[in-house]
């Protein structure tokens, strides 16, 4: 059994092994998870969480690495959480992010972690907020959360971040991809990376047009900027950081940041509660109550909704 108070104290001192151990307890759904969260609760809440998402191949990891460099130059401690929601076979996370961010490996002011969601109900929503809390408590002033997935995981990341960065690149059919994935609704800052390629300006125009379609923003509402970058050369990265800081200031001024964080906490509580209920219902699969209800539905004595109500009543009143 891990000595949780000692691990938490060492994490607060910024010791990488303690941070890694705490995140491993979260990933492994350890019996000590509740103890870990109780110890971290009063220590977290100061980090600015930035979600970085977009289709594979747009240069998310290179861009994240460039953002780390920019924030480190500003003297900030940075945590990077590279979440892989798409590894159902090994249950492990991809290591490509660590390879691309190897330049920061020896920097004590940077903590990089690849983690998998391991198929938990809620995917990203299960482990990411708790891992973010560990990095926050360890003194990271900025936490960058990058997902290597597409589709739903891209949308999910917005629920975990204070500010969401959606990345695109020219020549990848990203306009259609973005519209299909629904990520045009979640971005606070848009980045067109690999802007030295042909078609970059066209991508910016197309994106601007799509963002403008059906938009009904009131005066003073946030208008997501579109920033062009060549992350591999560090070009445009300072402009991205500037856009992030402007968004953060806008949110703080209007109370949006507090609202987002409250919504995030509510979502986390709901996910944990629903997971616990799902586990209880799972225990009922061999239970005669579920079988008896199924027989009554099949016989037409009970409709599925009434049966579900009865099942929920049984689950919530038991234990």
PyMOL commands that set and color helices and strands:
alter all, ss='L'
color gray80, all
select helices_A, chain A and resi 4-12+16-27+33-41+60-73+96-100+102-104+124-137+152-160+174-181+183-185+200-212+231-233+237-254+256-286+288-298+304-317
alter helices_A, ss='H'
color red, helices_A
select strands_A, chain A and resi 48-54+78-84+110-116+142-147+163-169+189-193+225-228
alter strands_A, ss='S'
color yellow, strands_A
deselect
rebuild
show_as cartoon
